[in-house]
Every structure is written in structure tokens, then in C-alpha cells.
Amino acid sequence: MNIKKSFATAVVIIAGVYAATSIGSNPHIREFVDKLAQDGKLMTAGLSLELGHDADDNSDEPEKTEEEKNEHNADFSPDVSFPPFPSEIVISSTEKTEPVENNIPAIVPTTIKGGMLITNNTSYELDMSSLISAGTSVRLPAEGPQILIIHTHGSEAYTPDAIDSYEPSDNFRTEDKNYNVIRVGDELTACFESYGLNVIHDRNIYDSPSYMGSYPRSGEAVEKYLKEYPGISVVIDLHRDAIGNGDVVYKTVAEADGKSCSQIMLLVGTGENGLEHPNWRENLKFALYLQSSVVSKYPTLLRPIALKKERYNQQLTTGSLILEVGSSGNSLSEALNAIRLFADAAAPALKELSG
């Protein structure tokens, strides 16, 4: 459906940011949070890190040369195996701000109000009612692989705790797949498969040994999968966000199904930065379809959808989106709880799209 650029109804929503008691009693932290809310940086700071550039730099990563692409193609060997379904972890419902020790930043819990909302970081005007009423054009095949889960920044990890402790390769990063976002992808894969969905999980790490070039590398992998399995209709690039400044790191918090868990954000790219991406609205309608399914069951689990100028490889096929599970201040256990709840609501919605 061709959507007109009519009156703008996409809104930047960060009202409803609730922090721990320490925020209210500390005017400096309160001032910082207010400024982030006014500038929209609670939604953009972590996403700038996704591309490895400053917050005001919205360009995609430079394309790789043909020589670099050929070199990568020769070495590429998808690994679709994954460890057993992680055991259920009980997390205390009491959230505490962690003290600053050995230059470790204080971690402040924050809940970002979500719902059927879009944080529009582009100049495109959106007719929300038309987008929602149009529904999604995504349809899953009856046979063969339906969903691809990949990790452009597979080394992204969470705050270590007594349950999950790892040897970091950088701040909040590790190549140990038991503790980074790849483990969260394992969980999402297992949950989706328990609903009868056919999933391929790419467990390769594309941001090591070099962070730069990670999107071209993961993009090549997506193209290979789409060529080998043309029935793939959904591509989820699973990340974790990063929200913070200086000595303060924010952890997103949702209370759902009696469990303490991180929040999740869906991100959709466009072609506004000058690169071709004609079907981004189809991805946005798909994101709205999932958002509606999840927030109707778990109202606080999802942050507003983020609409960005960059493509994030989403031009390769419709049904593509980024899934930001928690932030660097969250624990792995909180991220696992969140992705289980997300799958509990999203999987039935995806099944309805099956042919």
C-alpha cells in the first residue's frame, strides 16, 4: 500500500521514564535524565553505538570493497547449532542501584513508556492509523525455514552478576556465546521452535576481530541465507542497547508475568540517509504488527519502535527488523526473561502469518 506523507502522528515518547529512588533524591541524575528525555537521547545514544559513530553521525558503515567481500565469502561457514534451552532463572523483584567500585559505573533502573508509539528519528511523516490498519504483508511459508535470527554485534553482553559472570573482551562485551546476545538468540530460537516455527539461528560473531565492517559482513550472511532458503520471510538482527553517560548506566526494567526483566525495542531503518531502501514501510508495518501483539499481553515490555535514517541491512528483504533486548546495565537473566515473554506473545502472531 502506498502511504502518503500526511500529517505527522509519529511521536517521540520518553515520558514515563521511571527510575529508582536514587534518581529522585539526586538532582544531578534527575537533571541528566530530563535532558536525555528532552533530546531524545534515551532512544538514540545506544543506537549510535550500534554503528560505531557519534550520536549525531547517522551514516551507514562504508561498503566493503569487492576484494574484501570475496575474502569474506571464501571463509564464511554458517553455524546454526545452539546449546540446550537455558534453564529458568528466578530473579529478585527488588531492584537496587549498584555502587561505583573500581571505575564500574552506577546502574540505574529505568522504565521507558511504550505502547503503540514510534520514536521517529527521520523527517518522514507517518500516518499511524493507515499503517496499522493496512496490516503486514509478511507471510511465512508452510514448509522450510521461515525465520532467520542473526547478530551483527554478537559480542554485545550484559552486566555480570552472581549468576552469569564472564571474561570481558571490552566494556560489556564478550565472545563467549554463553554470555553474550547469542545466548539470547538461542533462547528466542528455542521459544519460537516450541510454537512450531522453523528458525535458522546464525551464531557467528560479525563484530570481531573488527567492529567496523560488521554490518557489511552480516549483510553478506543474510544474502547467503536468503539465496539458499528463499522462503525466509522474517529476519531478526538481535542486539542489546546501551544507555548511559559517564558514571551512570541505565538498565531498562519491565515487570511482566510476575518477573523482573529488561525492556525490548524494535528498530526499523529507512533510506533517508541516501541509500536505496524503497520497502522500509513494509518493515515498519511488520514491526507495528508485532508491537501490537506484544503490548496487548505485556504492556510494559516494549519501548516505542525506533525509526532511523540508516538501513541496517533491512533493504535485503521485507520482514526485517532489529530487536534490542535490554541494555548494557541489565543482567543476562533479565534479558532471557524478557525474550521469553516477547516470544510468548510474538510467536502466536507469527503463526497467524503462516501459509
C-alpha positions in Angstrom: 0.0 0.0 0.0 1.3 3.4 -0.9 1.3 5.6 2.2 1.1 9.3 1.8 3.3 11.7 3.8 0.3 13.2 5.6 0.1 14.9 9.0 2.7 13.6 11.4 1.4 11.3 14.0 4.6 9.6 14.9 5.7 10.9 18.3 8.9 10.8 20.3 7.8 9.4 23.6 10.0 9.1 26.5 7.5 10.5 29.0 7.0 7.9 31.7 10.7 7.3 32.4 10.6 5.9 35.9 13.9 5.5 37.8 14.9 4.1 41.2 14.5 6.1 44.3 18.1 7.2 44.0 17.2 9.3 40.9 14.5 11.2 42.7 16.9 12.0 45.6 19.8 13.0 43.4 19.1 16.3 41.5 22.2 15.8 39.2 20.9 12.4 38.0 17.4 13.8 37.6 18.7 16.7 35.6 20.6 14.3 33.4 17.6 12.0 32.8 15.4 15.1 32.0 18.0 16.3 29.4 18.1 12.9 27.8 14.3 12.8 27.6 14.2 16.3 26.0 16.9 15.5 23.5 15.5 12.0 22.6 18.9 10.5 23.6 17.4 7.7 25.7 16.4 6.3 22.3 19.4 7.3 20.2 22.6 7.0 22.4 22.7 3.3 22.3 21.8 3.1 18.6 24.7 5.4 17.7 26.9 2.9 19.3 25.4 0.2 17.1 27.1 1.8 14.1 30.3 2.8 15.9 29.9 6.5 15.5 28.9 9.6 17.4 25.3 10.3 18.2 25.0 13.0 15.5 26.5 10.9 12.8 23.8 9.0 11.0 25.7 7.5 8.1 25.8 3.8 7.3 29.1 2.0 7.6 31.2 2.3 4.4 30.6 -0.5 1.9 33.3 -3.2 1.7 35.5 -3.4 -1.5 34.9 -6.4 -3.8 38.2 -7.8 -2.6 37.1 -7.7 1.0 33.8 -9.3 0.1 35.4 -12.1 -1.8 37.8 -12.8 1.0 34.9 -13.0 3.5 32.8 -15.2 1.2 35.7 -17.7 1.0 35.8 -18.1 4.8 32.1 -17.9 5.5 30.6 -21.1 7.1 27.3 -20.6 8.9 26.9 -22.2 12.3 23.3 -22.9 13.0 23.8 -25.0 16.1 22.8 -23.8 19.6 23.1 -25.1 23.2 20.2 -26.6 25.2 17.3 -24.4 26.2 18.6 -22.3 29.2 17.1 -23.2 32.5 14.5 -20.9 34.1 16.2 -18.3 36.3 14.4 -16.7 39.2 15.3 -13.1 39.6 14.7 -11.0 42.7 12.0 -8.4 42.1 14.0 -5.8 44.2 16.0 -3.5 42.0 19.0 -1.8 43.5 21.4 0.8 42.2 24.8 -0.7 42.2 27.6 1.3 43.8 30.6 2.7 41.9 33.6 0.4 42.6 36.8 0.1 40.6 35.5 2.5 38.0 32.4 0.4 37.4 29.5 2.8 36.6 26.4 3.0 38.8 23.5 1.2 37.3 20.1 3.0 37.5 16.8 1.1 36.7 14.6 2.9 34.2 11.3 2.1 32.6 10.6 3.8 29.3 6.9 4.1 28.5 6.0 2.2 25.4 2.8 1.1 23.7 1.8 1.7 20.1 4.3 4.5 19.7 7.1 5.4 17.3 10.2 7.4 18.0 10.7 9.0 14.6 14.3 10.0 14.1 13.7 10.7 10.4 12.0 13.6 8.5 9.3 11.2 7.2 5.8 12.0 8.2 3.8 8.9 9.2 0.1 8.2 9.2 -0.1 5.8 12.1 -3.8 4.9 11.6 -3.1 3.9 7.9 0.0 2.0 8.8 -1.8 0.0 11.5 -5.0 -0.6 9.5 -3.0 -1.8 6.5 -1.5 -4.6 8.4 1.6 -6.5 7.4 2.3 -8.0 4.0 4.7 -10.6 5.6 3.6 -14.2 5.1 5.5 -17.2 6.4 5.8 -20.3 4.1 4.2 -23.6 5.2 7.4 -25.5 4.8 11.1 -24.9 5.2 12.9 -22.2 7.1 10.7 -19.2 7.9 12.7 -17.0 10.3 16.4 -16.0 10.4 17.9 -14.8 13.6 21.4 -13.2 13.3 23.6 -10.9 15.4 25.6 -8.1 13.7 27.2 -7.3 17.0 27.3 -10.8 18.5 29.8 -9.9 21.2 27.4 -7.5 22.9 26.9 -8.7 26.5 25.3 -7.6 29.8 26.4 -6.6 33.3 27.9 -9.7 35.0 26.3 -10.8 38.2 26.5 -13.7 40.7 24.6 -16.0 38.2 26.3 -15.0 35.0 30.0 -13.9 35.1 32.3 -13.7 32.1 35.7 -12.6 31.0 35.0 -9.3 29.0 36.8 -8.6 25.7 35.7 -5.0 26.0 33.2 -3.0 28.1 30.1 -5.1 28.3 31.3 -7.4 25.5 32.5 -11.0 25.3 33.0 -13.5 22.6 31.8 -16.3 25.0 28.5 -17.3 23.4 27.1 -18.5 26.7 27.0 -14.9 28.0 26.5 -12.5 25.0 23.5 -11.8 22.9 24.0 -15.0 21.0 22.7 -16.8 24.1 19.6 -14.6 24.0 19.2 -15.6 20.4 19.4 -19.3 21.5 16.6 -18.7 23.8 14.4 -16.9 21.2 15.1 -19.7 18.8 14.1 -22.4 21.3 10.9 -20.5 22.2 9.9 -19.9 18.6 10.5 -23.6 17.8 8.4 -24.7 20.7 5.5 -23.0 18.9 6.3 -24.9 15.7 8.1 -22.1 13.8 11.0 -23.0 11.6 14.1 -21.0 12.6 17.7 -20.7 11.5 19.9 -19.1 14.1 23.3 -17.8 12.9 25.6 -17.9 15.9 28.6 -16.3 14.1 30.2 -13.2 15.6 30.5 -10.4 13.0 31.9 -7.6 15.1 35.2 -9.4 15.9 38.1 -9.1 15.3 37.0 -5.7 13.9 33.9 -3.7 15.0 34.0 -1.7 11.8 32.5 -3.6 8.8 30.2 -5.7 11.0 27.1 -4.7 9.0 28.6 -5.5 5.6 29.7 -8.8 7.0 26.4 -9.8 8.5 24.6 -8.5 5.4 26.6 -10.9 3.2 25.5 -13.7 5.5 21.8 -12.7 5.2 22.1 -12.7 1.4 23.6 -16.2 1.5 20.7 -17.5 3.7 18.1 -15.8 1.5 19.6 -17.4 -1.6 19.8 -20.8 0.0 16.4 -20.6 1.7 14.2 -18.2 -0.3 11.2 -19.0 1.9 12.7 -17.0 4.8 10.2 -14.2 5.4 11.4 -12.7 8.7 15.0 -11.6 9.6 15.7 -10.6 13.2 19.0 -8.9 14.0 19.2 -9.3 17.7 21.3 -6.8 19.7 21.4 -5.3 23.2 21.1 -1.5 23.6 23.4 0.9 25.6 22.0 3.8 27.5 24.3 5.9 29.8 26.6 8.7 30.3 29.9 8.9 32.3 29.5 7.1 35.6 25.8 6.2 35.1 24.5 3.3 33.1 20.7 2.8 32.8 19.1 -0.6 32.8 15.6 -0.9 31.3 13.1 -2.6 33.5 9.7 -4.2 32.9 7.5 -6.1 35.3 5.7 -8.7 33.4 4.1 -12.0 34.3 5.5 -11.6 37.9 9.1 -11.4 36.7 11.6 -8.6 36.6 13.1 -8.4 33.1 14.6 -5.9 30.7 12.6 -4.0 28.1 12.9 -4.7 24.4 12.8 -2.3 21.5 12.1 -2.9 17.8 14.1 -0.8 15.4 13.3 -0.1 11.7 15.6 1.5 9.2 14.8 3.7 6.2 16.7 5.0 3.2 16.7 8.7 4.3 20.5 8.8 4.5 20.7 8.4 0.8 21.0 4.7 0.3 18.3 2.7 -1.5 15.6 1.2 0.7 12.2 1.5 -1.1 10.3 -1.0 1.1 11.0 0.3 4.6 7.4 1.0 5.2 6.6 -2.7 4.9 9.1 -3.4 7.6 7.5 -0.7 9.8 4.1 -2.2 9.3 5.5 -5.6 10.3 7.1 -4.0 13.4 3.7 -2.4 14.3 2.0 -5.8 13.9 4.5 -7.4 16.4 4.3 -4.4 18.7 0.6 -4.6 18.9 0.7 -8.3 19.7 3.2 -8.0 22.5 1.9 -4.8 24.2 -1.6 -6.2 24.4 -0.3 -9.0 26.6 2.7 -7.4 28.3 2.1 -3.6 28.3 5.5 -2.5 29.8 7.7 -5.0 27.9 8.3 -2.9 24.8 9.7 0.5 24.3 8.5 2.6 21.4 9.5 1.5 17.9 12.6 3.4 16.8 12.5 4.6 13.2 16.1 5.5 11.9 17.7 7.0 8.9 20.1 4.1 8.4 19.2 0.8 6.6 20.8 -1.8 8.9 20.7 -4.4 6.1 16.9 -4.2 6.2 16.8 -3.4 2.5 17.7 -7.0 1.8 14.2 -8.3 2.4 10.8 -7.3 3.9 10.1 -8.6 7.3 13.4 -7.3 8.6 14.0 -5.5 11.9 16.4 -5.1 14.7 15.5 -6.4 18.2 17.3 -4.5 21.0 17.0 -6.8 24.1 17.7 -4.9 27.3 20.7 -2.5 27.7 24.3 -2.9 29.0 23.1 -2.3 32.5 20.8 -5.3 32.5 21.9 -8.8 33.6 21.7 -11.7 31.2 19.0 -13.3 33.3 16.8 -10.2 32.9 17.4 -10.3 29.1 16.4 -14.0 29.0 13.3 -13.4 30.9 12.4 -10.6 28.5 12.9 -12.6 25.4 10.8 -15.5 26.7 7.9 -13.1 27.3 8.4 -11.5 23.9 8.3 -14.9 22.2 5.2 -15.9 24.2 3.3 -13.0 22.6 5.1 -12.7 19.2 5.2 -16.4 18.3 1.4 -16.9 18.1 1.2 -13.7 16.0 3.8 -15.1 13.6 2.0 -18.4 13.4 -1.1 -16.4 12.1 1.1 -15.3 9.2 1.9 -18.9 8.2 0.7 -20.2 4.8 
